[in-house]
Amino acid sequence: MDPTAHSQALAKIPLKRFGTPEEIAEAALFLVKGEYANNCVLNLDGGLSATVSIPRPWGKDKEKWERALLMKS
């Protein structure tokens, strides 16, 4: 990764650092050892995914979207 891309990526991560190999290994061990951990998704991103806004398919009119979904079922 070039220095500019590296700086830009770090600026977006709330913890302002990349995960360490040890942190990634801990998460992998959790998934491997946890018998009850099925179909898990772990976001190992320093909080980045908590800051990203996801566009809503209904835009500004959620009620119109819900009515359209009810008509299809």
C-alpha positions in Angstrom: 0.0 0.0 0.0 1.4 3.4 -1.0 1.9 6.0 1.8 -1.0 8.1 0.6 -3.5 5.2 0.6 -2.1 4.1 4.0 -2.8 7.5 5.5 -6.2 7.8 4.0 -7.2 4.3 5.3 -6.0 5.1 8.8 -7.8 8.4 8.8 -11.1 6.6 8.3 -10.6 4.0 11.0 -11.9 5.2 14.4 -9.0 3.5 16.3 -6.6 5.2 13.9 -4.6 1.9 13.4 -4.7 -1.4 11.6 -5.4 -4.6 13.5 -2.5 -6.6 14.7 -1.9 -10.2 13.7 -2.6 -11.2 17.3 -6.0 -9.5 17.2 -6.9 -11.2 14.0 -5.7 -14.6 15.5 -7.8 -14.0 18.6 -10.9 -13.6 16.5 -10.1 -16.6 14.4 -9.6 -18.7 17.6 -13.0 -17.5 18.9 -14.7 -18.7 15.7 -12.8 -22.1 15.7 -13.2 -22.8 19.4 -16.7 -21.5 20.0 -19.1 -24.4 19.6 -22.1 -22.1 19.9 -20.6 -19.6 17.5 -22.4 -20.6 14.2 -22.9 -18.4 11.2 -21.0 -15.5 12.8 -19.8 -12.4 11.1 -17.1 -10.5 12.9 -16.2 -7.0 11.8 -12.5 -6.7 12.5 -12.2 -3.1 11.3 -11.4 -0.9 14.3 -14.9 0.4 14.4 -15.0 1.5 10.7 -18.2 -0.4 9.9 -20.0 1.4 12.8 -19.3 4.7 11.1 -20.4 3.9 7.6 -23.9 4.9 6.7 -25.9 2.4 4.7 -28.3 3.9 2.1 -31.9 2.9 2.8 -33.7 1.4 -0.2 -36.8 3.5 0.6 -35.1 6.8 0.6 -37.2 9.3 2.5 -40.5 7.5 2.2 -40.3 4.4 4.4 -44.1 4.0 4.6 -44.4 3.8 0.8 -41.7 1.1 0.7 -43.5 -0.9 3.5 -46.8 -0.7 1.6 -45.2 -1.9 -1.6 -43.7 -4.9 0.3 -47.0 -5.8 1.9 -48.7 -5.8 -1.5 -46.2 -8.4 -2.9 -46.8 -10.9 0.0 
